[in-house]
């Protein structure tokens, strides 16, 4: 019987699902992992996505439902992944670019790395030290894609820049250069895991917290403003020595990662805290669940056409290759058939359409459950 000692999550910040073809080293990792190719983020910016990852809850449930709500996390009623693992004697560490990005509860150390460092060399030494403290939980934010986007896009152009939105080819070339650097990092990490024999006894996850724009929709230079697929489509590679190697196109969500880890470690949910909204991915892995899970997505931009950094104002449900979006502040609706219109260019919202009514009811039900909003 295999004893799972360690949990390693590597978030490849802002890596688009449709650029994985540039990541040969993730393809190599896929050969020994389970690949969730259709994972959806519950919020397309890092802080909200990380709080979702660490609680298994939507941002509007755990309290971090706005860029300026980083200190509104409901720590007294939300139990974090690190708290669960700390109770099982894990040494818990995160390495991120900003402490505010995730809940600190349960962590022994929340480390902050500088923007211009060799990420691999830093984390190689960190992991070597953590092995001495097994079992350990480590969450790494691979931040160079994010950092370069901030420096070369966010700080250079405004949200409606004709120079930026009129040069998508140039934007793509810039972004793909960042992705190739990420691929080199992943290759080095994979070799390190082999060298240190971490594949023998660890859960190892590579995933993206969200994608990023290359100028598809005017008003969103990078991410966090809208809920179109270029930012909300994510992915997850899950490795454990007792998990079969395969892949699925069944839609799942970032909120499902935490309950999956707990299930794999046989850690029961603590119902003295509010219940997680995510569900274990094990039924999908075992092919007992073959239908898309309904993904609820929410955001509110710092800038853009209708900024709302204090509280999310854009909401979305997505499943079965269809998507309904509610832009609450301008009070507009959008509906897309993603199979026919993958670039979301043709808004086919019609108030009295029966399918759209069904999606609208799903959206209202989820928002009612979160008790923060009404439509």
N, C-alpha and C positions, 0 to 999 in steps of 0.2 A: 504493500500500500504506500502511495506517494504522500509524503507530508509536505504541504505547501507552507513554506516559511515566510517568504517575502512577497511584497506587492510593490510593483514599480509602474507608475503611470507617467508616460512622456507625452505632453501636450505639444503638438507641432502647431504653434500659434499661427492662425491665418492661412493655413495650407488648404487650398481649394481641392475639393474632391476630383474635379476634372483635370487636375494636373498631376495625378498620381502616376501617370505614364512617364513622367520625368524622374520618378523615384525608384530606380531599379533595386535599391537596397530594401525598400519596403516590400517590393515584389518578392525578394528573397525571404524576408521575414514571413510573408504570406504563406510560403511553402510549409511552415511549421505552426501556423496559427489559424484561428477562425476569423474570417474577414467579413465584417458588416459593412457592405458597400453602400448602403442606403440609410445611414444614420443621420438624424436631423438634430441640429442644435436647438435648444429651447430659447436661446437669445443670442443674436449674432454680434456680441462683443464680449471680451474676455471676462470682465469682472462678474457679470451676470451668469455667464456660462460656467465659470469656475464654482460659483456658489451653488448652481444647479448640480454640477458634478459631485460636489461634496455633501449634498443633502438629499439628492434624489427627488427634489421638489422644483416646481416652477418658480421663477423669480418673484412673481406676485404672491406666492405662498410663503417663501422664506424671508421676504422683506426687501431683498436687494433688486428692486424693480425700477431702477433708474441710475444713470451715471452718478448722480449726486446723492445716492442712498447707500453708499458703501458702509456707513455706520448704522444702518437700520436693520442689519441682520438680526433675526429673531432667535438669538442664541439660547434663550431660556426654554424654547419649545421645539427647536430643531436640533436633532442630534447629527453630528457630522461623521463622515467616514473615519476620520482620524480619531474621534472619540471612541467609536466602536473598537478600532484596532488597538488603541492605547489600553483599553480595558482587558485586552487579550495579551498584554505585555509586549506589544510592538513598539519599537522605537520609531517615532514618526517625524519625518523631515520633509520640508518643501523647499524648492529653490526657484524663486520667481523674480521678476523684474521690479515688483512693487508689492509690499506687504498687504496693501488694501485689496488685492485681487481675490483673496480667498479667506474663508473663516479660519481663525487661528486656533480655535478650540481643539484640544487634543494633540496638537503638534508639540513635540519637544523642542524643535527648532524651525523657525520660518526664516530661511536664508534669502538674502537679496543679492542678485548678481548685477554687476555693472553692464552697460550696454555694449561696450567695446572690449570683449574678452574672448578667449578661446573657450567656447562652451564645453567642448568635449574634455579638454584637459582639466577644467574645473570639476566637472561632474565625475570624471574618472577617479580622481582622488577622493571625492565625496563618497562614491559607492564603495571604494576600497575600505574606507573607514567604517561605513555602515555594516559591512559584512562581519565586522568584529562584534556587532551588537544585535545579530540576528535573534529573533525575526525583526525585520524592519519594513516600514512603509515609506516610500519616496515618491513624491510628485514633483516632476521636473517640468518647467515651462521652457520650451525651446523658443526663445524670443527674437532671434535675429530677423526673421521675416517681418514681424511686427515693427521692430526698431527701424529697419530700413524703410518701411512704408511711411512711418511717421516722419522720418528725416527727409525722404526724397519725394513724398507726395503730400502728406498732411500739412507740413510746414512750408511747402512751396506754392501750393495752389489753393484757391478758395473753392467753396462747394459748388460753384457754377462756372468754373474756369473753362472757357472755350479752348484754351491751349491743352488742358488735360483731357476733357471729354471729347475733343476733336482728334485725339491721337491715340486711339485704342491700340493700334499695332505697336507703337512705341511703349505703351503701358504694359502690354503683354510681354514684350521682350524684357523689360525691366523686371517684371514679376517672376518670369521664368528663370532669370538669373538667380534670384533669391532661392527659388525652389531647388535648383541644382546644388547650391551650397548646403541646403537642408539634407539632401540625399547623401552627401559626403558624411555629414554628422551621423545620420542613421547607420551607415555602414560601419563607422567606428564604434558606435554603441553596440551593434550586433556582435562585432568581434570581441568587445569587452565582456559581454554576457557569456560568450563561449569560453573565453579565457578564465573567467571567475566561476564557471560552472553554475551560473545563475539559472540556466535553462533546466537544471535538474530539480529545482524545488521552488520556483517562483511563478507568480502571476505577472506577466509583462504586457503592458498595453501601450500601443501607439494610437493616438487619435488626434483629431483637430477640434478645437473649440468652436470654430466658425471658418467660413471662407473669406473672400475679400473681392471687392470690385476692381475691375480694370477699366472702368468708365462706361459700363453698360447702361446705367440709368443716371441721368443728370441729377445732381443733388446728393449723390453718395460717392465720395471719392474712394473710400476704403470699406467701411462696414458700420453697422450699428444704427443706420437710419431707416432702412427698409427691411422687408422680409422676403426678398426674391431669392431664387435658388442659388445664385452665385455666392451668397453669404450663408445661407441656412443649411446647405448640403454639407455634411461632414462625413466621417468614416471612422471605423474603429477596427484595429487588429488586436485580437485577444489571444494571448499565448498562455497555456498552462500545460504541464506534462500529461495531464489527464483529460485534456480537451481535444476532440478530433480536429483534424485539419480539413477545412472546407470553407465555403463562403455562401452568403445569402444576399438576395436583393430585397428581402422583406424589410419594410421600413420599421426602424426603431428610433430611439431618442437618447440623447445624452443623459437624461434623468434615469435611464435604465442601467447605467454602468455601475453605480454604487450598489443597488440591490443584487446585482449579479455577483459582485465581489463577495458580499456578505454570504450569499447562498453557496458560493464555491468554498468558503471557509467555514461553513456550517455555523454561522453566527446569526441567531434569531433577531428579528426586529424588536426594538425596545418600544413598546406601546405606551410607555409613560410620556413619550414625546409624540408630536403629531405624526400621522402616518405618512410614509413616503408615497409619492405619486408615481414614481418609476416602478417598473416591474422587472424581475430577473429575465435575462436573455437566454437562460438555459432551455426553456421550451422551444425557442427558435433554433438553437444549436442542435437540439435533438429532433428537429423537424416535426414537433408536435403542434407548432404554431406557424401557420403559413400565410396569414392575412396581415396586411399592413397595420401597424399600430397608429392610432391617431396622434399626430404631432401638433402640439400647441406651441406657437412661437410668439414672442413679444419683444418689443424694443421701443426706444424713444431716443432720438438723436440729440447730440449736443448742439449741432447746427443742422444744416440741410433745409428743406422747404418748410417743415413744421417741427422745429426743435422742441423737445420736451425732456430735458435731462433730469427733472425732478420726479417724473413718473411716466412710465411707459404709455404711449398713445397709439401704437401700431400693433395690431393683433392678427393672428393668422392660424388657420387649421389646414393641415396638409395630409392627404393619404390617397391611395389608389390613383396616383398620377393626376390629382386635381387639388386645387388650392383656392381657399377663400381668404381675402385680406380685408380687414377693417382699419381704415385710417381714421381714428376717432376724432382727432382735432379738426381736420377739414370736413369730417363727416362724409367720407366717400368709401365705396366698396369696389373690390376687384375680384374677379374670378377667372382662373386659368385652367385650361385643359393641357397639362404638362406633356402628355404624350404627343399631342398635335402641335403644341406651341411651347417647346422647351425653353425658349428664350423669353417667355412671358411678354410678348409684344402685343397680344390681342386680348384686351380685357373684355370678357363676354358676360359680365355680370348682368343679370336680369332679375329684378325683384321677385317676380312671381314664378320663376323657374323652380320645379319641384326638387331637383338635385341641389340647387343652390340653397333652397330652404332647409334641406337636410343638413348641409354644412353649417348654415347659420345657427341652427339649433344646437349643433355640437359645440360651436364656438361659445354660444351663450351659456351652455351647461358648464363648460370648463371655467369660464370667467366667473360664474356664480360659485363654483366650487372654491375658487381662489378668494372669493369674498372681497376683492379689491375694486372690482369694476362692474359697470353695467353698460349695456348697449342701448 
